[in-house]
Amino acid sequence: QVQLVESGGGVVQAGGSLRLSCAASGIIFSSYRMGWYRQAPGKQRELVATITSGGRTIYADSVKGRFTISRDNAKNTVYLQMNGLKPEDTAVYYCNAPYLNGDYWGKGALVTVSS
């Protein structure tokens, strides 16, 4: 059974930092491209960042220079370091692992940035 479990969400003031973690089980983690998405109230889910099995990263323009995605294959965990947080970063953040016919998703972690 595949599980993606996010942790590290919370409430932070604008300009602050948070680190999200996503622990994966039930998959050969090192072979998967992993990603972080987010969904703000009333908006569609959007890509935040992805990291390939080889460590190549892609970021949404809105988070470039502020967020960093990384992975630890020994711990089956992907991270999202978020610095310089803004109120518009407020959202539920989801961990994602795409496979041939679909996607695995975590249940999400709420990040609230107060102004």
ABEGO torsion letter per residue (X at the ends): XBBBBBBGBEBBBBGBBBBBBBBBBGBBAAABBBBBBBBBBGBBBBBABBBBAAGBBBBBAAABGABBBBBBAAAGBBBBBBBGBBAAABBBBBBBBBBAAEBBBBAEBBBBBBX
